[in-house]
C-alpha cells in the first residue's frame, strides 16, 4: 500500500511538472476593455491564448482643465474665463461680475468731473454743483410778488399824476432845488418798480429753464406759459408811465440827456408796447411758441405751417404798431442790433451762393463719402462730436486742456482765465441740463448772472465749447452791462464768440490730440461741414423768412408758389425746398425750417451765417500763422470793449485783424483757401 501511494504521488509530481511548461501571454482585448474617462472608471481586460483572463479596474482621471480664454471684467462689462479639458475637450465657463466704476473722491478737472480710477476706463461723472446760486436761480415768483409790483406801480403813478403839469418856464432841469428834491423821491420809487419788474423778467427766464429741464411736467409748462404772458403784460404796464412822466413837471428829469427826437421815438414805442392790441398779439405768439414746442413731430406736422403763418402775421401787425413796414425791418434794427438791413442781406446772399456754396458742396460730399474707419477710430471721433462731455473722459480731458490755454491778459483789471470761469460755471449751480433739445447761454437780468443750458444730444465737446464762448463774453462785459444801460452787442458778434471758439478748438485738436490721421480727418471734416452748414442754413432761413414776412419770392418754384400772389401755408415746404436748391443745398437742408427756430428766434439765424463767415478766417490764420495767432485774434473779439465799447461791427473785426463779412474779398479768400 505504501508503495502504491508513493507511485501515485510520483505521478502527480510528474503531471504537475509537465503543466508548468505553458507561460501565459496576456494581450489587451480592446473589444472587452472599457476606456477610462474623466468622470468614469475604466476596465483593462487582458486574455491569454489559453483563455485565462486578467481584469484591472482603472480609476477615473478627473478633468484636466486648461484656460483657453480669459476676459478681464471692466467697469460695466462682465468678465469671463473659458476652460477646456485637455483629456475630453469639455468646456466650462466662469462669469465675473462687472467691477463698477470707482470715481475719484473730488473733481480733478475744471469741468468738475471725477475720473474712474479703474485701469483703462475712460468714464467720468460730473460732480453736482455746490448750489452757490441755488436761491438766485430758483423760480419763486408768487401772487404776492405780483401784488407788490401793482402796489409800487400805483404809488408811482399816483405821485406823477399828482404833480404839476409841465411848464417849460417853471420846470426846467436843475441839479438842486425843490423840484429836484421832489423828483428824487419819485425817481427812487420808480427805480424800486423797475427792479421789481426786472425780477419778474428774470423769473420768466427761470420758469423757461425749469420747463426745458423737465418738459413732461405739466405744472412747469403751465407756469412757463403764464410767466411769458405776465412778462408781456407787466412790461406793457411799465411803459404806460412814459406819457404821464412826459406830461408832468418831471419831464426834463425823466428824459434827461435825450433829444426831442429821441423822446418822441421813445414815447411812440411806449405807446405801441402798452397798446392792448400789441399785448394781445404778443400773448398769442407766446401761446403759439408753446404749442410748437409741444408738437410731437414737427417734421411732418400739418399744424406747424398754419401756426407759423399766424405767427408771421402777428409779428407784422406788431411791427406796424411800432411804426415799421414789416417785422424784418423792426427785428434787424431793434432786436438784434445789426449795422445792416434785411435788404443788405441780398448782397451777402449773392456772395454765399457764388463763393460759399461750392465750398459746402465739396466738404459735404467729402463728409458723405468718408468710410473705412475701425471701431476704435469711430469711438475716438464720437468722443468729440456725439458722446456726452460729462460722461466721457477722453473728450472731456481735451476740452479742459484747451480751456487751460485761454486767458485775458490785455487788461490787468480783467485777468480772467477760461479755466477758472469754467470751474465756477460747473460748480456754482448756474449750469442746467434737461429734456429740451438745444443749448444756450442767457443772462438772468436781475442777478446779472449768466447761466448755461445743455439739453439731450447737445452736450458733446464742440457744443460745450460753443456755448462757453457765449458764457465768457457775459463774464467779460458784466461790469459794463451793469453800469451802462446803453451798452448792447450785436447778436452777430455774440455768435462769433461761440463759433470762433469751436474753430479755435478744432485747430487745437489738430495740433495736440493724439488721434490717427484718419480720426483727425473725420473730426476736422465734421467741424467744417457744421460751420459751412451754419452759413448756408442761416441764409436759407433768412431768405425763407423774408419771403413770408414780405410775401415776395422770385426763386425756384416761384411761378407755382406765387401764382395767386400769396404764399399759402401748404406751400411752405415747397418754398423752402426751392430756396435750398438756389443755395445748392437741397439734400442737406430738407425741412430745416421746421426745427422751431423761425418761431423761437424769428429773423435771428442770419447771425449764424454772418458769424461763421467771419470766424472761418481764424481757421486759415491758425493753419498759416499758428494756433497762438488765431487765439490772439479770437480774444480781441472780447477785449475790444477795453478800447471802445461803441465800436461798430466792422471796427471790431478790423481790431481783431479780420475782414468784414460785407467785404467780397473775404469770400474770395475763403474759396481760394478751402478749394485749393
Residue pairs with C-beta under 8 A, 6 or more apart in sequence:
22 50
24 48
24 50
24 52
25 48
25 49
26 46
26 47
26 48
26 52
26 54
27 46
27 47
27 48
28 44
28 45
28 46
29 45
29 46
29 47
32 45
32 47
33 42
33 43
33 44
33 45
34 41
34 42
34 43
35 42
36 42
36 58
36 59
36 60
36 61
37 60
37 61
37 88
38 60
38 61
38 62
38 63
38 64
38 85
38 87
38 88
38 90
39 60
39 62
39 63
40 60
41 57
41 58
41 59
41 60
42 57
42 58
42 60
43 55
43 56
43 57
43 58
44 55
44 56
44 57
44 58
45 53
45 54
45 55
46 53
46 54
46 55
46 56
47 53
47 54
48 54
61 87
63 85
63 87
63 88
63 90
64 85
64 86
64 87
65 83
65 84
65 85
65 86
65 92
66 83
66 84
66 85
66 86
67 81
67 82
67 83
68 82
68 83
68 84
69 80
69 81
69 82
70 81
70 82
71 79
71 80
71 81
72 79
72 96
73 79
73 96
73 97
73 98
73 99
74 98
74 99
74 118
74 120
74 121
75 98
75 99
75 100
75 101
75 102
75 116
75 118
75 121
75 123
76 98
76 100
76 101
76 123
77 98
78 95
78 96
78 97
78 98
79 95
79 96
79 98
80 93
80 94
80 95
80 96
81 93
81 94
81 96
82 91
82 92
82 93
83 91
83 92
83 93
83 94
84 90
84 91
84 92
85 91
85 92
99 118
101 116
101 118
101 121
101 123
101 125
102 116
102 117
102 118
103 114
103 115
103 116
103 117
103 124
103 125
104 114
104 115
104 117
105 114
106 114
106 127
107 113
107 114
107 127
108 114
108 115
109 115
109 124
109 396
109 397
109 400
110 400
110 403
110 404
110 419
110 420
110 422
110 423
110 426
111 126
111 389
111 390
111 396
111 399
111 400
111 422
111 423
111 426
112 126
112 127
112 129
112 423
112 426
112 427
113 124
113 125
113 126
113 127
113 390
113 393
113 396
114 124
114 125
114 127
115 123
115 124
115 393
116 122
116 123
116 124
116 125
116 393
121 393
122 383
122 392
122 393
122 394
123 391
123 392
123 393
124 390
124 391
124 392
124 393
124 396
125 390
125 391
126 390
126 391
126 426
127 426
127 427
129 426
129 427
129 428
129 429
129 431
130 427
130 428
130 429
131 428
131 429
132 427
132 428
132 429
133 428
133 429
133 430
133 447
133 449
134 429
136 444
136 447
136 449
137 206
137 209
137 429
137 430
137 444
137 447
137 449
137 451
138 206
139 203
139 206
139 207
139 210
139 223
140 203
141 199
141 200
141 203
141 207
141 227
145 196
145 199
145 200
145 203
146 200
146 230
148 196
149 193
149 196
149 197
149 200
149 234
152 189
152 192
152 193
152 196
153 193
153 237
153 238
153 241
155 189
156 186
156 189
156 190
156 193
156 241
157 241
157 244
159 185
159 186
159 189
160 186
160 241
160 244
160 245
160 248
160 250
161 244
161 248
163 182
163 186
163 248
163 249
163 250
164 170
164 171
164 248
164 249
165 247
165 248
165 249
166 246
166 247
166 248
166 249
166 251
167 249
170 249
171 179
171 249
171 250
171 251
171 252
172 252
173 252
173 253
173 256
174 180
179 249
179 250
179 253
180 253
183 250
183 253
183 254
186 250
187 253
187 254
190 241
193 238
194 238
195 446
197 234
197 235
197 238
198 445
198 446
199 446
200 227
200 230
200 231
200 234
201 231
201 235
201 445
201 446
202 444
202 445
202 446
202 447
203 227
204 227
204 228
204 230
204 231
205 442
205 444
205 445
206 444
207 220
207 223
207 224
207 226
207 227
208 224
208 227
208 228
209 432
209 434
209 451
209 453
210 220
210 223
210 224
211 217
211 220
211 221
211 223
211 224
211 436
212 432
212 434
212 435
212 436
212 438
212 453
212 455
213 432
213 433
213 434
213 435
213 436
213 453
214 220
214 434
214 435
215 221
215 293
215 434
215 435
215 436
216 435
221 290
221 294
224 290
225 286
225 287
225 290
228 283
228 286
228 289
228 290
229 283
229 286
232 279
232 282
232 283
232 286
233 279
233 283
235 273
236 273
236 274
236 275
236 278
236 279
237 274
239 269
239 270
239 273
239 274
240 270
240 274
242 266
242 267
242 270
242 271
242 274
243 267
243 270
243 271
245 251
245 254
245 255
246 254
246 255
246 263
246 267
255 263
255 266
258 266
268 322
268 323
269 322
272 278
272 318
272 321
272 322
272 323
273 322
275 321
277 317
277 321
278 318
278 321
278 322
281 314
281 317
281 318
282 314
282 318
284 310
284 314
285 311
285 314
285 315
288 307
288 308
288 310
288 311
288 314
288 599
289 311
289 599
289 600
291 303
291 307
292 298
292 304
292 307
292 308
292 596
292 599
292 600
293 436
293 596
295 301
295 303
295 304
298 304
298 594
298 595
298 596
299 591
299 594
301 594
304 594
305 569
305 570
305 572
305 573
306 569
307 599
308 548
308 569
308 572
308 598
308 599
309 548
309 569
309 572
311 599
311 602
312 327
312 548
312 549
315 327
315 549
315 602
316 326
316 327
316 549
318 327
318 330
319 325
319 326
319 327
319 329
319 330
319 331
322 330
322 334
324 330
324 333
326 549
326 550
327 549
327 602
327 603
328 342
328 545
328 546
328 549
328 550
328 603
329 341
329 342
331 602
331 603
331 604
332 338
332 340
332 341
332 342
332 603
333 341
335 603
335 604
336 490
336 491
336 492
336 603
336 604
336 607
337 488
337 489
337 490
337 491
338 490
338 491
338 492
338 607
338 649
339 490
339 648
339 649
339 650
340 662
342 542
342 546
342 603
344 662
345 539
345 542
345 546
345 606
347 662
348 539
348 609
348 610
348 661
348 662
349 539
349 542
349 543
351 664
351 667
352 535
352 536
352 539
352 583
352 609
352 613
352 667
353 582
353 583
353 584
354 667
355 667
355 668
355 670
355 671
356 532
356 535
356 536
356 613
356 667
356 670
356 671
357 536
357 583
357 584
357 585
358 584
358 671
358 675
359 532
359 670
359 671
359 674
359 675
360 529
360 532
360 533
360 535
360 536
360 584
360 585
360 588
361 584
361 585
362 674
362 675
363 525
363 528
363 529
363 532
363 674
364 529
364 532
364 533
364 585
364 588
366 525
367 525
367 526
367 529
370 521
370 522
370 525
372 518
373 381
373 518
373 519
373 522
377 516
377 518
377 519
377 522
380 394
380 515
380 516
380 519
381 519
381 522
381 523
381 526
383 392
383 394
383 395
383 461
384 395
384 398
384 460
384 461
384 462
384 509
384 523
384 526
385 460
385 461
385 462
385 523
385 526
386 460
387 395
387 460
388 459
388 460
389 395
389 396
389 399
389 459
389 460
389 461
389 463
389 464
390 396
390 433
390 459
395 460
395 461
396 461
398 461
398 508
398 509
398 512
398 513
399 461
399 464
399 465
399 505
400 419
400 422
401 512
402 465
402 505
402 508
402 509
402 512
403 418
403 419
403 422
403 468
404 417
404 418
404 419
405 508
405 631
406 417
406 418
406 419
406 631
406 635
407 415
407 416
407 417
407 418
407 419
408 414
408 415
408 416
408 417
408 476
408 635
408 638
408 639
409 415
410 635
410 639
410 642
411 639
411 642
414 476
414 639
414 642
416 472
416 475
416 476
418 468
418 472
421 471
421 472
421 475
422 468
425 431
425 452
425 468
425 471
430 449
430 450
430 451
430 452
431 451
431 452
431 453
431 454
432 451
432 452
432 453
432 454
433 453
433 454
433 455
433 459
434 453
434 455
434 456
435 455
435 456
436 453
436 455
436 456
437 455
437 456
437 457
437 458
438 453
438 455
438 458
439 452
439 453
439 454
439 455
439 458
439 459
439 463
439 466
439 467
440 452
440 453
440 467
440 470
441 450
441 451
441 452
441 453
441 467
441 470
441 471
441 474
442 450
442 451
442 453
443 449
443 450
443 451
443 474
443 481
444 450
444 451
448 478
448 481
448 482
450 470
450 471
450 474
450 475
450 478
452 467
452 468
452 470
452 471
454 463
454 464
454 467
461 505
462 502
462 505
462 527
462 530
465 501
465 502
465 505
466 498
466 499
466 501
466 502
467 498
468 498
468 501
469 497
469 498
469 499
469 500
469 501
469 502
470 494
470 497
470 498
472 497
472 638
473 489
473 494
473 497
473 638
476 638
476 639
476 641
477 487
477 489
477 638
477 641
480 487
480 641
480 645
481 487
484 645
487 645
490 607
490 649
491 604
491 607
492 607
492 610
492 611
492 614
492 649
492 661
493 611
493 637
493 649
493 652
494 607
495 607
495 608
495 610
495 611
495 612
496 611
496 614
496 615
496 637
497 637
497 638
498 611
499 531
499 534
499 608
499 611
499 612
499 615
500 611
500 615
500 618
500 634
500 637
501 634
502 527
502 530
502 531
503 527
503 531
503 615
503 616
503 618
503 619
503 622
503 630
504 618
504 622
504 627
504 630
504 631
504 634
506 523
506 524
506 527
506 528
506 619
507 618
507 619
507 622
507 623
507 627
507 630
508 627
509 515
509 520
509 523
509 524
510 520
510 524
511 627
513 520
513 523
515 523
528 619
531 612
531 616
532 612
532 616
533 588
533 589
534 608
534 609
534 611
534 612
535 608
535 609
535 612
535 613
536 583
536 585
536 588
536 589
536 609
537 589
537 592
537 605
537 608
537 609
538 605
538 606
538 607
538 608
538 609
538 610
538 612
539 583
539 606
539 609
540 576
540 579
540 580
540 583
540 585
540 589
540 592
540 593
541 592
541 593
541 597
541 598
541 605
541 606
542 603
542 605
542 606
542 609
543 555
543 579
543 582
543 583
544 575
544 576
544 579
544 593
544 598
545 598
545 602
545 603
546 552
547 553
547 567
547 575
547 579
548 567
548 572
548 575
549 603
551 565
551 566
551 567
553 561
553 562
553 567
553 575
553 578
555 578
555 579
555 581
555 582
556 577
556 578
556 579
556 581
556 582
557 574
557 575
557 577
557 578
558 578
560 571
560 574
561 567
561 571
561 574
561 575
561 578
567 575
572 593
573 591
576 589
576 591
576 592
576 593
577 586
577 590
580 586
580 588
580 589
580 590
580 592
583 589
597 604
597 605
610 661
613 661
613 666
613 667
613 670
614 653
614 658
614 660
614 661
614 666
615 634
615 658
616 670
617 633
617 658
617 659
617 666
617 669
617 670
618 630
618 633
618 634
618 658
619 630
620 669
620 670
620 673
621 629
621 630
621 633
621 657
622 629
622 630
633 656
633 657
633 658
634 656
636 655
636 656
636 657
637 652
637 656
640 647
640 651
640 652
640 655
640 656
643 655
644 651
647 655
649 660
650 660
650 662
653 659
653 660
653 661
654 660
659 665
659 666
659 669
660 666
